[in-house]
Amino acid sequence: MNKFKIMLLWLFIANSVQAKEDKEAYQDCIFQYVTGTEEPSVSLMLTNACKKLYIDNFMLEEKDANYNQCLLDNLQNSKNKIASLKVKQACDQKYRSFFN
């Protein structure tokens, strides 16, 4: 393969795996899930989940997207740190690998 074809292939691959940053969706996620959260550690977990899904999603695997969505769906009304950590652990066990 000549250098030109290799360069075109590399550009195609680089464009295909670009992060799909969506600042508006991130802000909507914050409004939907973080607003009204009383426990600071839960607010941080939810904010990080929104960030992973909509800002820092470069090569985000489906299992990681599902994990972050699990946190969003199940922590938004949590008012207890211990219960929140149990929910986080359950999402982790359900959607992520042992090594992640």
Secondary structure, DSSP 8 states (H G I E B T S, - for coil): --HHHHHHHHHHHHHHT-----HHHHHHHIIIIITT---HHHHHHHHHHHHHHHTS-TT--HHHHHHHHHHHHHHTT---HHHHHHHHHHHHHHHS-TT-
